[in-house]
Amino acid sequence: MKKVLIAFWSGTGNTEAMANSLAKGVGDAGGEAVLKPAASVTPALVKDAEALAFGCPAMGDEVLEESEMEPFIASLGSAELGNKPLGLFGSYDWGDGQWMRAWAERMKGQGAVVDGEGIITQLEPTEEALMKCYELGKRLAG
Ligand SMILES: Cc1cc2nc3c(=O)[nH]c(=O)nc-3n(C[C@H](O)[C@H](O)[C@H](O)COP(=O)(O)O)c2cc1C
């Protein structure tokens, strides 16, 4: 059974709803979803997983949440991220997705194999965004 780590930060639940949909996709494809707030995820857990999904809304001025998500992401390098797919997802409001474009580029620079462009949705996730998360979960578990 493929172990898929889903690590996320969510202040008001929008990104968490995406994470839950992703976890359902993993389970429906026969994988094991390990769904955790990023603050409780160690680099060893990331290294141990066979596929990854990280979620965070646009915060600050088009950046990751700074007290929990940013230190988690900064702690990772190619030893943890290499040789496995990584999907990114998150909610935003007034921007145009700049935080996600920058995040995807950054993860590639840290040695990750990023799946697509990242799934973004404005505020509460649309059905379409939830379905994309579900499909990503299935793909990561497959
Ligand atoms: C402190 C703060 C900063 C934010 N900065 C941005 C931003 O730079 N760009 C943007 O599009 N949305 C921004 N937002 C909006 C959030 O990304 C949006 O409300 C999102 O749905 C929150 O997701 P969550 O429910 O998973 O916490 C910000 C929200 C807060 C509270």
The ligand as a Gaussian input file, in Angstrom:
#p B3LYP/6-31G(d) Opt

LIG

0 1
 C       -3.267000      37.237000       7.332000
 C       -3.847000      36.846000       5.992000
 C       -3.121000      37.117000       4.840000
 C       -3.634000      36.789000       3.575000
 N       -2.897000      37.076000       2.444000
 C       -3.410000      36.763000       1.230000
 C       -2.680000      37.061000       0.042000
 O       -1.550000      37.565000       0.071000
 N       -3.246000      36.751000      -1.160000
 C       -4.501000      36.181000      -1.255000
 O       -4.960000      35.907000      -2.362000
 N       -5.212000      35.875000      -0.141000
 C       -4.705000      36.154000       1.093000
 N       -5.409000      35.842000       2.222000
 C       -6.707000      35.153000       2.094000
 C       -6.609000      33.653000       2.396000
 O       -5.666000      33.026000       1.545000
 C       -7.989000      33.005000       2.217000
 O       -8.861000      33.537000       3.182000
 C       -7.960000      31.495000       2.299000
 O       -9.231000      30.999000       1.903000
 C       -7.649000      30.981000       3.697000
 O       -7.561000      29.570000       3.652000
 P       -7.755000      28.660000       4.944000
 O       -9.248000      28.610000       5.253000
 O       -7.234000      27.326000       4.573000
 O       -6.989000      29.312000       6.063000
 C       -4.915000      36.174000       3.488000
 C       -5.630000      35.909000       4.649000
 C       -5.127000      36.239000       5.890000
 C       -5.929000      35.924000       7.138000

